[in-house]
Amino acid sequence: MWAAIAISLAFQALSYFLSPKPAGNQGAVAGELDIPEPPVGKPVPVIFGTVWVKDAGVVYYGNPEQRPIKSDGGKKG
């Protein structure tokens, strides 16, 4: 039984060290986002409900800024 546990732990450690590490997050930059834009000079459609729109453009995408999450460590009070 102890041999099986030791082998299991060895294989888990081996898989952890051999697994590929993900690349770091570069963050979003406002000019580099691939967001469809509405054609210049055409009116922006206002849609109510669920419909299919062939020529959809994004008028506002939000703020692509990244801010770190700060936490007080779960302390109360």
FILUMKE-565163 format. One line per 2 residues: for each residue x, z, y of N, C-alpha, C. Coordinates in Angstrom, 3 decimals. Last residue first. Example, Ala and Ser with C-alpha at 12.3 -4.5 7.8 and 13.67 -1.06 7.14 Angstrom:
12.850,7.080,-2.250,13.670,7.140,-1.060,12.900,7.870,0.030; 13.190,7.800,-5.690,12.300,7.800,-4.500,13.200,7.800,-3.300
end
This chain:
-14.014,9.435,42.906,-13.976,10.314,44.074,-13.119,9.884,45.111; -12.180,8.561,40.011,-13.461,8.814,40.680,-13.216,9.701,41.886
-10.046,5.932,39.027,-10.208,7.306,39.506,-11.535,7.446,40.216; -9.383,3.446,38.148,-10.510,4.103,37.519,-10.707,5.557,37.952
-7.356,2.320,39.677,-7.026,2.826,38.355,-8.149,3.597,37.690; -8.079,1.082,41.951,-7.563,2.428,42.110,-7.291,3.074,40.744
-7.021,-2.311,42.334,-7.857,-1.303,41.712,-7.232,0.068,41.917; -7.155,-5.580,43.490,-6.558,-4.262,43.654,-7.532,-3.230,43.116
-6.395,-8.807,42.710,-7.396,-7.769,42.509,-6.699,-6.432,42.589; -5.086,-11.100,45.152,-4.930,-10.235,43.981,-6.032,-9.175,43.918
-6.669,-14.146,46.009,-6.263,-12.810,46.439,-6.122,-11.930,45.207; -6.601,-17.532,46.835,-6.478,-16.521,45.793,-6.022,-15.213,46.417
-8.889,-19.912,48.211,-7.797,-18.953,48.388,-7.782,-17.940,47.247; -10.845,-21.844,48.521,-9.961,-21.909,47.352,-8.776,-20.948,47.436
-14.073,-21.176,49.356,-12.726,-20.872,49.808,-11.788,-20.876,48.609; -16.370,-23.944,48.883,-15.997,-22.536,48.950,-14.568,-22.372,49.423
-17.192,-26.494,49.069,-16.691,-26.059,47.770,-16.320,-24.588,47.775; -19.591,-28.578,50.444,-18.860,-27.324,50.616,-18.471,-26.805,49.248
-20.337,-31.116,49.567,-20.193,-30.894,50.996,-19.389,-29.622,51.257; -19.646,-33.379,47.119,-19.631,-31.952,47.393,-19.382,-31.762,48.882
-21.851,-35.942,46.079,-20.652,-35.532,46.788,-20.756,-34.057,47.117; -23.195,-38.327,43.868,-23.130,-36.940,44.322,-21.801,-36.683,45.019
-24.776,-40.707,43.122,-23.715,-40.677,44.128,-23.614,-39.272,44.714; -26.808,-40.089,41.275,-25.677,-40.926,40.882,-24.504,-40.798,41.848
-28.497,-37.296,40.248,-28.024,-37.976,41.443,-26.787,-38.768,41.056; -31.323,-36.101,38.678,-30.043,-36.771,38.478,-29.696,-37.511,39.760
-32.761,-32.819,39.382,-32.797,-34.285,39.369,-31.403,-34.806,39.047; -34.601,-30.021,39.828,-33.582,-30.582,38.965,-33.762,-32.087,38.901
-35.164,-28.732,43.170,-35.476,-28.871,41.760,-34.306,-29.452,40.992; -34.435,-30.578,45.938,-35.184,-29.410,45.494,-35.559,-29.633,44.038
-31.774,-31.722,47.905,-32.507,-31.836,46.650,-33.173,-30.508,46.325; -30.833,-33.712,50.445,-31.232,-32.335,50.182,-32.168,-32.386,48.986
-28.065,-35.924,50.939,-29.392,-35.648,50.382,-29.610,-34.151,50.176; -26.609,-36.887,53.896,-26.432,-35.957,52.786,-27.818,-35.631,52.220
-26.284,-40.357,54.813,-26.895,-39.035,54.948,-26.676,-38.188,53.694; -23.109,-41.951,55.345,-24.363,-41.846,54.603,-24.966,-40.467,54.818
-20.713,-41.662,56.699,-21.768,-42.457,57.309,-23.086,-42.409,56.579; -18.622,-41.430,53.905,-18.747,-41.257,55.357,-19.839,-42.187,55.873
-19.751,-40.078,50.816,-19.298,-41.216,51.602,-19.558,-40.987,53.094; -18.648,-36.773,49.839,-19.722,-37.725,50.139,-19.171,-38.883,50.970
-16.119,-36.239,47.336,-16.584,-36.114,48.718,-17.694,-37.125,48.973; -15.210,-34.306,44.525,-15.841,-35.524,45.041,-16.398,-35.291,46.439
-12.054,-32.814,44.320,-13.462,-32.567,44.612,-14.082,-33.867,45.119; -9.397,-31.720,43.253,-10.066,-32.980,42.959,-11.568,-32.779,43.086
-7.124,-30.201,45.537,-8.267,-30.092,44.634,-8.929,-31.448,44.461; -5.115,-30.264,47.436,-4.812,-30.782,46.110,-5.978,-30.701,45.131
-5.739,-28.995,49.821,-5.550,-30.443,49.822,-5.363,-31.042,48.449; -5.893,-26.234,49.138,-7.064,-26.952,49.628,-6.896,-28.469,49.568
-4.661,-25.138,46.065,-4.332,-25.497,47.436,-5.436,-26.424,47.911; -4.727,-22.531,43.704,-5.370,-23.706,44.280,-4.926,-23.897,45.716
-2.107,-21.563,41.427,-3.077,-21.315,42.492,-3.608,-22.622,43.063; -0.458,-21.518,39.261,0.101,-21.974,40.526,-0.837,-21.717,41.691
0.079,-19.265,36.713,-0.954,-19.885,37.529,-0.365,-20.248,38.890; 2.633,-19.961,34.268,2.042,-19.155,35.335,1.028,-19.950,36.143
1.977,-21.010,30.912,2.648,-21.179,32.199,1.923,-20.354,33.255; 1.941,-18.957,27.975,1.271,-19.817,28.951,2.066,-19.877,30.249
4.161,-19.191,25.212,3.746,-18.409,26.379,3.076,-19.341,27.392; 3.550,-19.598,21.761,3.924,-20.189,23.047,3.363,-19.351,24.200
4.786,-17.178,19.365,3.661,-17.857,20.010,4.093,-18.429,21.355; 6.844,-15.670,18.339,6.922,-17.122,18.183,5.785,-17.877,18.869
6.119,-13.019,18.796,7.336,-13.524,19.413,7.459,-15.047,19.324; 3.728,-12.834,17.303,3.726,-12.536,18.738,4.943,-13.156,19.416
4.561,-13.400,14.722,3.636,-14.326,15.375,3.574,-14.080,16.877; 6.198,-11.128,14.294,6.767,-12.468,14.245,5.867,-13.474,14.951
4.304,-9.073,14.390,5.388,-9.108,15.377,6.012,-10.495,15.436; 2.771,-9.801,12.148,2.152,-9.737,13.471,3.206,-9.790,14.569
4.675,-9.559,10.096,4.105,-10.874,10.400,3.416,-10.892,11.768; 5.108,-6.790,10.221,6.221,-7.720,10.439,5.697,-9.111,10.795
2.584,-5.787,9.565,3.139,-5.519,10.893,4.293,-6.463,11.217; 2.456,-6.737,6.891,1.461,-7.142,7.883,1.988,-6.932,9.301
4.577,-5.339,5.730,4.615,-6.803,5.780,3.645,-7.323,6.825; 3.576,-2.717,6.020,4.837,-3.100,6.655,4.963,-4.618,6.775
1.274,-2.860,4.431,1.146,-2.545,5.857,2.408,-2.964,6.603; 2.438,-3.375,1.939,1.505,-4.349,2.523,1.341,-4.111,4.024
3.875,-1.031,1.556,4.595,-2.306,1.653,3.708,-3.373,2.292; 1.910,0.852,1.272,2.767,0.912,2.457,3.548,-0.381,2.649
0.826,0.000,-1.191,0.000,0.000,0.000,0.871,0.000,1.255
end
